[in-house]
Amino acid sequence: MRLPLLFRRENSSAARREREEQLEKALTQGMRKLADLLKQAADQLEARRLEKRGYEPQERFLERSDKDRR
């Protein structure tokens, strides 16, 4: 199987730079998607770990009880 778009030779330097830029954009987008997937997996693992310890899922953040002590 040949991949002509990835391995074709460009004659002009402008075409080569444009192709390199496209490749870099694709690589960075892929890395960002992978980072998002890994973050979601880590959040799920943490939630499962806390659930095993007896903590129930919460839909709110902790609040400080010492706000108005002045």
Secondary structure, DSSP 8 states (H G I E B T S, - for coil): ---HHHH---SSHHHHHHHHHHHHHHHHHHHHHHHHHHHHHHHHHHHHHHHHTT----SS----S-TT--
